[in-house]
Amino acid sequence: MKRTLFGILLMGVMSAGSLMAEDGNWARHEDRREVRQDRERIARDRAELRHDRRDLRHDRREYRHDYRDRDWR
């Protein structure tokens, strides 16, 4: 009888760990959120690069115009 009760108690203790274990879905949701945030950051960085390249093209155009007209101001 003691052995049976001890076995049942031991099985209960061993199964409690698996009941309390995290299922891992939260980690996957968190990973997806991080990936989405990374994509948004990359999109913002690309937009900033396009803006900077546009500014550079504008500055080069002005420089070429001023150089052609010998405007050194």
Secondary structure, 3 states (H helix, E strand, C coil): CHHHHHHHHHHHHHHHHHHHCCCCHHHHHHHHHHHHHHHHHHHHHHHHHHHHHHHHHHHHHHHHHHHHCCCCC
